[in-house]
Amino acid sequence: MRAKKIGNTIKIWISANDTYAWAHKIGKCWPCSTLSGKRVFAEFDDGDLIDITINGKSNFDCDAYELNIMIADFMELILKLKGN
C-alpha cells in the first residue's frame, strides 16, 4: 500500500497482496470479496472520489459497499502510519 498527498488530493495504491490480506483477515474476513487479489488505485480531492481503477481498469465491476469499507480501512491505516 502506498499513499501520496498533494494539497487536498490524496492518492492511494493498494496491491493485490494487500487486498487479499484485507479480504481474508481473521475475524473480519470478506468471504465473497470481489476485490481480493486485485490492485486498487483511488484518488480523492477534498474528500470526493475522482478516480478509481481496479487492476488498471476504470470500468471494473465490484461491490461498492466492499470498496467503500476497504478504502476506509486503508485510509485509517495510512493516517495512523503518518501520525495524523
Beta strands, then each sheet from edge to edge (+ up, - down):
strand 1: 2-6
strand 2: 9-14
strand 3: 40-45
strand 4: 48-54
sheet 1: 1+ 2- 3+ 4-
end
